[in-house]
């Protein structure tokens, strides 16, 4: 058996992995997408399935007004004392000198919950994780942010004792234990006690192509820590032709038989024929994903990646494990017959509730009430799922009767408020109900059809829309009967929906492309739109 990387495809960054008995769990970042924190499970490290989102209530997570790529950064999942411990960060400020954020702790006896009300920890810095020492004490380990313009903002790794009895940190114990290497940007810390040492795993170099993972260790918890001599533990920076790029930020896990693996962040860029693989390095339209590498230890008990520091696409699976395959937990076509949204759907910043829509008001339909525009950072009416393949078709049908150009509902491909496109039913003064295609690129809106927007016949109730994503580009099509399709003569650049494109003009670039359904009514009348189904069909590379 082999692990094929990435194991979690599409926007699943900053993995925190833990094993409980014979089951592995990985928690990943969700940023401004709700519900917060994705948790996948596996029995063999090869096959994974999405099972839950712990932060599913406004009590646990309130992101209304959060900026793009703010919200949940690098959650940490651990298991001790017969329960799961989840530390998570809600970042409120992403740009400028400051990083206003709050770190919280919640616990649950079952991975499915219920999760306890959040305990506020601090706002010292992001990427916080909880270390459970074998003497029963617990410590929060995190990067510390420094807003002072004459200092580097990544001030080092801070360790603070946590009192379970008082349910609070003890700031008088806090100490910077590691400053990182000259690569800078030290973050994503995790501590493990092994072989008589405290091992500190940290990410450095920023979550781009310069990303890396370093290891340091100490005989004492509070240091001093010695950085692993020789080559860096994990990086693809000097392997630009590798399939896995941006390797770094991860966590360590052991198997029941005593083997070791490291789950880490990665990205899979594609390149245009005219582009070098070195500059630009490529376009990761699927966002940052999760991969797993095998780890062994040398004679001095320093860890190394089996197969090389750059990470491997295929990795030997744990010895003696039985392969456990899971049935897909999403239908290729969702007819909205359930009382709840499929687990693979997300919303932006706020939960899907009666204020946003309904799955019962029109049986067999997802009803969305019109909310703010797709540039709104407070409330949008958008239900979407991750791009998890470079090649796929997505399709839906919407019944919608707008009476102003301020109302539009349809199929969306979305990265953030400044980068998205949409084929939708709207209204204009020439033909009334029409089909338009719009794109927002770095905050600049383009309407492609304008006065030639396609008139929707009066007898048509549902207008069918299709998005055809073909790695470097994607297109839209429409149908009035779901059988005869007309392609829109507009080819859109998929790179616009990638971290690598967004970072060129904006600092918040941590998510990935989504496809889904949206209803915009910034006139404020909340006109409903009914979506009859949603199809997401992944294709082989050579399929048309």
C-alpha positions in Angstrom: 0.0 0.0 0.0 1.1 3.5 -0.8 0.1 6.9 0.4 -0.7 9.1 -2.6 -0.1 12.8 -1.9 -1.8 15.0 -1.4 -4.1 13.0 0.9 -6.5 16.0 1.4 -7.0 17.6 -1.9 -8.1 21.2 -2.3 -7.8 23.9 0.3 -6.9 21.9 3.4 -3.8 23.7 4.9 -1.9 23.7 8.2 -2.6 20.1 9.2 -2.6 19.0 12.8 -2.5 15.2 13.0 -3.2 13.0 16.0 -3.8 9.3 16.5 -6.3 7.9 19.0 -6.0 4.1 19.2 -6.2 2.9 15.6 -7.7 6.1 14.1 -5.9 9.1 12.8 -7.5 12.6 12.7 -6.3 15.7 10.8 -7.6 19.2 11.6 -7.1 21.9 8.9 -7.6 25.6 8.6 -10.8 27.1 7.2 -10.1 30.9 7.5 -13.3 32.9 6.7 -15.3 29.8 5.6 -18.0 28.5 8.0 -18.3 26.1 9.8 -14.7 26.3 11.2 -12.0 23.6 11.1 -12.2 20.6 8.9 -11.5 17.2 10.5 -10.8 14.2 8.4 -10.3 10.6 9.7 -8.3 7.6 8.5 -7.5 4.1 9.6 -4.5 3.6 7.3 -3.1 7.1 6.5 -4.0 6.3 2.9 -7.8 6.8 2.7 -9.4 9.8 4.4 -12.9 11.1 4.8 -14.3 14.4 6.1 -16.3 13.7 9.3 -17.0 16.9 11.1 -16.5 20.7 11.7 -16.2 21.4 15.4 -16.8 25.2 15.1 -20.4 25.0 13.9 -22.2 27.6 16.1 -21.9 31.3 16.5 -20.9 30.7 20.2 -17.8 28.9 19.1 -17.1 31.1 16.0 -18.3 34.6 15.1 -16.6 35.8 11.9 -19.1 38.5 10.7 -17.0 41.3 9.4 -13.7 39.3 9.2 -11.4 40.2 6.4 -10.5 37.9 3.5 -8.2 35.1 4.7 -8.8 36.1 8.3 -10.7 33.8 10.7 -9.5 30.3 11.6 -5.7 30.0 11.3 -3.9 26.7 12.0 -6.0 24.8 14.5 -4.3 22.3 16.8 -6.0 19.0 17.6 -4.6 16.9 20.5 -5.9 14.1 22.7 -5.2 13.7 26.4 -7.0 12.9 29.6 -9.7 11.0 27.7 -10.8 13.9 25.5 -10.0 15.9 22.4 -8.5 19.4 22.9 -8.9 21.9 20.0 -7.0 25.2 20.1 -7.9 27.7 17.4 -7.2 31.3 16.4 -9.8 33.8 15.1 -7.8 36.5 13.3 -9.5 39.8 12.9 -6.8 42.0 11.4 -4.6 40.8 8.6 -3.1 43.8 7.0 -0.7 46.4 8.4 1.4 46.4 11.5 -1.0 44.6 13.8 -2.5 41.1 13.9 -5.5 41.4 16.2 -6.6 37.9 17.1 -8.0 35.7 19.8 -6.9 32.1 20.7 -9.5 29.8 22.1 -9.7 26.3 23.6 -12.6 23.9 23.3 -12.8 20.2 24.3 -15.0 17.2 23.5 -15.1 13.6 24.6 -16.0 12.5 21.1 -14.5 13.9 17.8 -18.1 14.4 16.7 -18.8 16.7 19.7 -20.5 18.3 21.4 -17.7 20.8 21.9 -17.5 22.9 25.0 -18.0 26.6 25.0 -14.8 28.3 24.1 -12.2 29.4 26.7 -10.4 32.6 25.7 -6.7 32.1 26.0 -4.8 35.2 24.6 -4.0 37.2 21.5 -0.2 37.0 21.7 0.2 35.3 18.3 -1.3 32.8 15.9 -0.6 29.1 15.2 -1.1 28.1 18.8 -0.9 24.5 19.9 -1.2 22.7 23.2 1.6 20.5 24.6 0.6 17.9 27.2 3.7 17.1 29.2 4.0 13.7 30.8 4.0 15.2 34.3 0.4 16.3 33.7 1.1 20.0 33.0 0.0 21.7 29.8 1.5 24.5 27.8 0.4 26.8 25.0 3.1 27.1 22.3 2.7 29.8 19.7 4.5 32.4 17.5 4.5 35.8 19.0 3.6 38.9 16.9 5.6 42.1 17.2 4.0 45.2 15.7 7.0 47.5 16.2 8.2 48.6 12.8 11.9 48.4 13.8 11.6 44.7 14.8 10.8 41.6 12.8 7.1 40.9 13.3 7.7 37.2 13.9 9.3 37.6 17.3 9.9 33.9 18.0 8.1 30.9 19.6 6.5 31.6 23.0 5.7 29.0 25.6 3.1 29.7 28.4 1.8 27.3 31.0 -2.0 26.6 31.0 -3.9 25.9 34.2 -6.7 23.4 33.7 -8.1 24.1 37.1 -8.3 27.9 36.5 -9.1 27.5 32.8 -6.6 30.2 31.9 -3.0 30.8 30.8 -0.4 31.8 33.4 1.3 34.7 31.6 3.9 35.0 34.4 5.4 31.7 33.0 5.6 32.9 29.4 9.0 32.8 27.7 10.4 33.0 24.2 12.0 29.6 23.7 13.1 29.7 20.1 13.9 32.5 17.6 14.1 30.3 14.5 16.8 30.5 11.8 17.9 33.2 9.5 15.1 32.2 7.1 12.8 34.0 9.5 9.0 34.0 9.7 9.0 31.2 12.4 5.5 29.9 13.1 3.4 26.8 13.3 5.1 25.3 16.4 4.4 21.8 17.8 6.3 20.2 20.7 6.9 16.5 21.2 8.7 14.7 24.1 10.7 11.8 22.6 14.0 10.0 23.4 14.6 12.2 26.4 14.3 15.5 24.5 11.7 18.1 23.8 11.4 18.4 20.0 10.1 21.6 18.5 8.8 21.5 15.0 8.3 24.9 13.3 7.5 26.3 9.9 9.5 29.1 8.4 9.9 31.1 5.2 6.2 32.1 4.8 3.5 29.8 3.3 4.7 30.3 -0.3 7.5 28.6 -2.4 10.1 29.5 0.2 8.3 27.5 2.9 10.1 25.0 5.0 9.9 23.0 8.3 12.7 23.1 10.8 13.3 21.0 13.9 15.0 22.0 17.2 15.3 20.2 20.5 16.2 20.7 24.1 16.7 18.6 27.2 14.6 21.2 29.1 11.1 22.3 28.1 11.9 26.0 28.3 15.2 25.6 26.4 17.7 26.4 25.2 16.8 24.8 21.9 19.4 23.6 19.3 18.4 23.7 15.7 18.9 20.4 13.8 22.4 20.4 12.2 22.9 20.0 8.5 20.1 20.2 5.9 16.6 21.5 6.7 14.0 18.9 7.6 11.4 19.6 4.9 11.3 22.1 1.9 10.7 22.1 -1.8 12.3 25.5 -2.3 15.3 24.1 -4.1 13.3 21.5 -6.0 11.2 23.6 -8.4 10.4 20.7 -10.7 8.8 18.6 -7.9 5.1 17.9 -8.0 4.7 19.0 -4.4 5.7 22.6 -3.6 5.4 25.0 -0.6 6.2 22.1 1.7 6.2 23.0 5.4 3.9 23.7 8.4 2.9 20.3 9.8 2.9 17.9 12.7 4.2 14.5 13.7 2.3 11.3 14.5 3.3 7.7 15.3 1.7 4.5 14.3 0.7 1.6 16.6 3.7 -0.3 15.4 6.1 2.6 16.2 6.6 4.1 12.8 6.6 7.9 12.3 4.9 10.1 9.7 4.7 13.9 9.2 1.5 15.6 7.8 2.4 18.9 6.1 1.1 21.7 4.0 1.8 21.5 0.3 0.7 23.0 -3.0 0.5 21.7 -6.6 1.2 24.5 -9.1 0.5 24.4 -12.8 2.3 26.4 -15.4 1.4 27.9 -18.8 3.5 26.7 -21.7 5.1 30.1 -22.0 6.1 30.2 -18.3 9.2 29.0 -16.5 8.8 26.6 -13.6 11.1 28.9 -11.6 9.6 32.3 -12.1 6.7 32.5 -11.8 6.8 29.3 -9.8 3.2 28.4 -10.8 -0.5 28.8 -9.9 -2.0 26.7 -7.1 -5.7 27.0 -8.0 -6.6 24.2 -5.5 -5.0 26.2 -2.7 -2.7 24.7 -0.1 -3.3 21.0 0.5 -2.2 18.3 3.0 0.4 15.6 2.3 2.0 13.0 4.5 5.7 11.9 4.5 7.4 9.0 6.3 9.9 10.0 9.0 12.8 8.1 10.4 15.5 9.0 13.0 19.2 9.0 12.6 21.7 7.7 15.2 21.7 11.1 16.9 17.9 10.9 17.1 17.3 13.7 14.7 14.3 13.2 12.3 14.6 13.1 8.5 12.1 12.6 5.6 12.3 9.3 3.9 12.9 9.9 0.2 14.3 13.4 0.6 13.6 16.7 2.2 11.5 17.8 -0.8 8.7 15.4 0.0 7.4 12.6 -2.2 4.2 12.1 -4.1 4.1 8.4 -3.2 5.0 7.2 0.3 5.2 3.8 1.9 2.1 3.2 4.0 2.4 1.9 7.6 3.4 -1.7 8.0 0.7 -4.1 9.1 -2.2 -1.8 8.6 -5.4 -2.9 6.8 -6.6 -0.7 4.0 -9.9 0.9 4.9 -11.7 2.6 2.0 -14.6 5.0 2.6 -17.6 5.6 0.4 -17.8 9.2 -0.9 -19.6 11.4 1.6 -21.1 13.6 -1.1 -23.4 12.7 -4.0 -22.2 13.7 -7.5 -25.6 15.4 -7.8 -27.2 16.8 -4.6 -31.0 17.2 -5.0 -31.3 18.9 -1.6 -33.6 16.3 -0.2 -31.8 16.3 3.2 -32.7 18.6 6.2 -29.1 19.8 6.4 -26.4 20.8 3.9 -24.0 18.2 2.8 -20.8 18.3 4.9 -18.7 19.4 2.0 -20.6 22.7 1.6 -19.5 25.9 3.4 -20.7 29.4 3.7 -18.8 32.6 4.2 -18.3 34.0 7.8 -21.7 33.2 9.1 -23.6 29.9 9.4 -26.3 28.6 7.0 -29.5 29.3 9.0 -33.0 30.7 8.5 -31.5 34.1 7.8 -29.6 32.9 4.8 -31.8 30.2 3.4 -33.9 27.1 3.8 -33.9 23.4 2.7 -37.6 23.0 3.6 -39.5 26.0 2.3 -39.5 24.5 -1.2 -38.9 20.8 -0.8 -36.1 19.4 -3.1 -34.6 22.9 -3.4 -32.0 25.0 -1.7 -33.6 28.4 -1.1 -31.2 31.3 -0.7 -32.3 34.7 0.4 -30.6 37.6 -1.3 -27.9 39.2 0.8 -24.9 41.5 0.2 -22.8 41.5 -2.8 -19.9 39.1 -3.2 -17.6 41.9 -2.0 -19.5 42.0 1.3 -17.5 41.0 4.4 -20.4 40.7 6.7 -23.2 38.6 5.2 -23.4 36.9 1.9 -25.8 34.3 0.7 -23.4 31.8 -0.8 -23.1 28.0 -0.5 -20.1 26.5 -2.1 -17.6 23.6 -2.0 -13.9 23.4 -2.6 -12.2 22.9 -6.0 -10.6 19.5 -5.4 -9.5 18.7 -9.0 -8.0 20.6 -11.8 -10.6 19.3 -14.1 -14.3 19.2 -13.2 -17.8 20.3 -14.2 -20.2 22.0 -11.8 -23.9 22.5 -12.6 -27.0 23.9 -11.0 -30.5 25.2 -11.9 -32.0 28.3 -10.4 -35.6 29.7 -10.3 -35.4 33.4 -9.9 -37.5 36.5 -10.9 -35.4 39.6 -10.4 -36.9 43.1 -11.0 -33.7 45.2 -10.6 -30.1 44.9 -11.8 -29.2 44.9 -8.1 -30.5 41.3 -7.9 -28.5 38.4 -9.3 -28.5 34.6 -8.5 -26.5 31.8 -10.1 -23.3 29.8 -10.2 -20.1 31.2 -8.7 -16.4 30.4 -8.8 -14.9 32.2 -5.8 -11.6 32.9 -4.2 -12.3 36.0 -2.1 -14.2 39.3 -2.2 -11.8 40.7 -4.8 -11.5 37.6 -7.0 -14.5 35.7 -8.3 -16.7 35.2 -11.3 -20.4 34.4 -11.7 -22.9 33.4 -14.3 -26.3 34.5 -13.1 -29.9 35.5 -13.8 -30.4 39.2 -13.3 -32.5 42.0 -14.8 -31.8 44.9 -17.2 -33.8 47.6 -18.8 -33.7 46.1 -22.3 -34.9 42.5 -21.9 -36.0 42.2 -18.3 -34.8 38.8 -16.9 -31.5 38.0 -18.5 -28.3 36.0 -18.1 -25.0 37.8 -17.5 -21.4 36.7 -16.7 -19.3 38.9 -14.5 -15.8 38.7 -13.1 -14.2 40.6 -10.2 -10.4 40.7 -10.7 -8.4 42.6 -8.1 -11.6 44.4 -7.2 -12.3 45.5 -10.8 -15.7 44.3 -12.1 -16.2 43.3 -15.7 -19.6 42.5 -17.2 -19.0 40.4 -20.3 -22.4 40.5 -22.0 -23.6 44.0 -21.1 -26.5 45.1 -23.3 -26.2 41.7 -25.1 -27.2 39.8 -22.0 -29.2 36.7 -22.9 -32.9 37.1 -22.5 -34.6 34.3 -20.5 -37.9 33.2 -22.1 -41.0 34.0 -20.0 -42.1 30.4 -19.8 -38.8 29.2 -18.3 -38.8 28.7 -14.6 -35.4 27.1 -14.0 -32.3 28.3 -15.8 -29.5 25.8 -15.8 -25.9 26.9 -15.5 -22.6 24.9 -15.9 -19.0 25.7 -15.1 -16.3 23.8 -17.0 -13.0 24.0 -15.2 -10.0 22.9 -17.3 -7.0 23.5 -15.2 -5.6 26.8 -16.7 -9.0 28.2 -17.8 -12.7 27.7 -17.2 -15.9 28.6 -19.1 -19.6 28.9 -18.5 -22.7 27.6 -20.3 -26.5 27.9 -19.9 -29.5 25.8 -20.8 -33.3 26.5 -20.6 -34.2 22.8 -20.4 -31.1 21.1 -18.9 -30.4 19.2 -22.1 -29.5 21.7 -24.9 -26.5 23.8 -23.8 -25.1 27.1 -25.1 -21.5 28.0 -24.3 -20.8 31.6 -23.3 -17.9 32.8 -25.5 -15.8 34.0 -22.6 -12.8 32.1 -21.4 -11.7 33.0 -17.9 -8.2 32.7 -16.4 -8.2 30.1 -13.5 -5.0 31.6 -12.1 -7.0 34.6 -10.9 -8.5 32.2 -8.3 -5.1 31.1 -6.9 -3.1 32.2 -3.8 -0.2 33.0 -6.1 -2.2 35.5 -8.1 -3.9 37.2 -5.1 -0.6 37.6 -3.2 0.7 39.8 -6.0 -1.7 42.6 -4.9 -3.1 41.6 -1.5 -1.7 40.1 1.6 -4.6 37.7 2.5 -4.0 34.8 0.2 -4.5 31.7 2.3 -7.6 29.9 1.0 -8.5 28.3 -2.3 -11.0 28.3 -5.1 -14.6 27.3 -4.4 -17.6 26.7 -6.7 -21.2 27.0 -5.6 -24.5 28.9 -5.6 -25.1 32.5 -4.6 -27.9 35.0 -4.4 -27.1 38.7 -4.3 -29.7 41.3 -3.5 -28.0 44.4 -2.4 -31.3 46.3 -2.9 -32.1 44.9 0.6 -35.4 43.2 -0.4 -33.9 39.7 0.1 -35.5 38.2 -3.0 -35.3 34.4 -2.7 -33.7 32.1 -5.3 -34.5 28.4 -5.5 -31.7 26.0 -6.6 -33.0 22.6 -7.7 -29.8 20.7 -7.6 -26.0 21.0 -7.5 -23.6 18.7 -9.4 -19.8 18.5 -8.9 -18.2 15.9 -11.3 -14.5 15.5 -11.4 -13.0 14.5 -14.8 -9.9 12.8 -16.1 -7.4 15.2 -17.6 -8.2 14.1 -21.2 -12.0 14.4 -20.9 -13.6 17.3 -22.8 
